[in-house]
Structures are given as C-alpha cells and as structure tokens.
Amino acid sequence: MDIKKLYENAKNKANSFMVNGQISAYVNALKEMNQYKKMLVVVAAN
C-alpha cells in the first residue's frame, strides 16, 4: 500500500477521533501519522 495513502488514512482517523472526543485514540492516530510522515521524508530524500 502506498505510504501517502496510509498517511491520509491515519489523518482522517485522527480527525474523526478528535471530533468524537476520543483523546487516547486521537493521540495514537497522531503518532501513526508521524511515523508515516517520517517514512515519506526518507523516501523523498532518496
């Protein structure tokens, strides 16, 4: 699966968790987004 698509999916999950007030799940989704963002930077640097 494409890293960009995984990042966008995690971003959408984070937004929905934030709207629903699920703080713990929101933070976990932000961590997941950060992980994918780091991967995108590494791929772009190569």
C-alpha positions in Angstrom: 0.0 0.0 0.0 1.2 3.5 -0.8 2.7 5.4 2.2 0.9 8.6 1.2 -2.4 6.7 1.3 -1.6 5.3 4.7 -0.7 8.8 6.0 -4.0 10.2 4.7 -6.0 7.3 6.2 -4.3 8.0 9.6 -5.1 11.7 9.3 -8.7 11.0 8.6 -8.9 8.7 11.6 -7.3 11.3 13.8 -9.8 13.9 12.7 -12.7 11.6 13.4 -11.3 10.7 16.9 -10.9 14.4 17.7 -14.5 15.2 16.7 -15.8 12.3 18.8 -13.7 13.3 21.8 -11.6 10.1 21.9 -8.4 11.7 23.1 -6.4 8.5 23.6 -7.2 7.2 20.1 -6.6 10.6 18.7 -3.1 10.7 20.2 -2.4 7.2 18.9 -3.5 8.3 15.4 -1.2 11.3 15.6 1.7 9.0 16.5 0.8 6.8 13.5 0.7 9.9 11.2 4.1 11.0 12.5 5.5 7.5 11.7 4.2 7.7 8.1 5.4 11.2 7.7 8.9 10.2 8.7 8.8 7.4 6.1 7.6 9.9 3.4 10.6 12.2 4.2 13.0 9.2 4.0 11.6 8.1 0.7 11.6 11.7 -0.7 15.3 12.1 0.4 16.4 9.1 -1.6 
